[in-house]
């Protein structure tokens, strides 16, 4: 079992290069199943969630080659099956994108309910509702969600909840469906826009991504091409938080500063200096920091996927901070691990109250999920002495070469096989 050991308490200084966005990659790779020619996808992060989704599309008959560790060539010409492998699908959340992609490609799909991090109930009713609004029949059996798209065509979908996954799945299902589709109350996350840009560059007609209303004119087919995935907003925010928690000075490279606006605003409110350039931001934490209140919300609000990292950061700042989780009903389960390091965090439902500035003590902690794992890395970087982090498979799902990136900014960190 691998572990990360961090001897913390030293300011991070230097440069970090941000990888392609995980949540864009895990949508764009299944979207390549809709394309008849070869798709060359660049800036794909080298993470285990990408490996899992590539394995899944391979098991359906897609040809997949990696020309280097961040470029994937997908040829779906000879796709053979509309049935997703249950063992592979239960390993990750994004397996649900095979529903929209296989439906668009074959007019039918059988995909098991998805796995992924446990934040309480994670329903997919809005995904299924969107397929029904596009004329499909949906049924569930012990293993699969079965979608029969004999009558698949354009339609109107009003999402009752703003959902990234449901918005993307409805786009995937509608792109090749005859007629016009209108999606209302859509998610506006950068990865929704990236998916639409990918599809449009292959010949689709998806308009309005990044706003509440997305309109799609079904086209007969999509052609191959080359597309480069956007930088990962959450990975960037994670390294910004790490730089601040250690009171460092780090240049975060290969980012789209617009995607970081809500994150930058909250860090500035704490007293951090952020310098913005075209594709870089510099984070300088050289002044005393203030406690703040944060509420997570769908984009353009403060992202829930940075909530654990923010909680840890605020635990290093004297005073009382309050973090309100506005997206998931149970995303503070990791707090018990942080308490082992001396953090004073009280959770009441979806609200965490943090009494910051108490001394941190090194400990043995367990990465309970992907972003919680990232928050433990930040806690260890901020804490004098050696902290041991286990269950790295969660961190490996979403952070490319995290140990090398942190070594490059001066962290005393190593990965060991115990
Ligand atoms: N929801 C419903 N019904 C649905 C779908 C969602 O009620 O059919 C609710 C959820 O319970 C939640 C809210 O809507 O309260 C938002 O869920 P959403 O569907 O937007 O989440 P998701 O698509 O399953 C993606 C990311 C998550 C991220 C959320 C929110 C991927 C693969 N996952 O999940 O990322 O937290 O959006 O931004 O894109 C992560 O990267 O660590 C991660 C968990």
Boltz pocket constraint, residues with backbone or C-beta under 6 A from the ligand:
constraints:
  - pocket:
      binder: B
      contacts: [[A, 23], [A, 26], [A, 93], [A, 94], [A, 117], [A, 121], [A, 122], [A, 123], [A, 124], [A, 125], [A, 126], [A, 127], [A, 128], [A, 161], [A, 162], [A, 163], [A, 164], [A, 165], [A, 166], [A, 187], [A, 304], [A, 305], [A, 327], [A, 328], [A, 329], [A, 370], [A, 371], [A, 398]]
      max_distance: 6.0
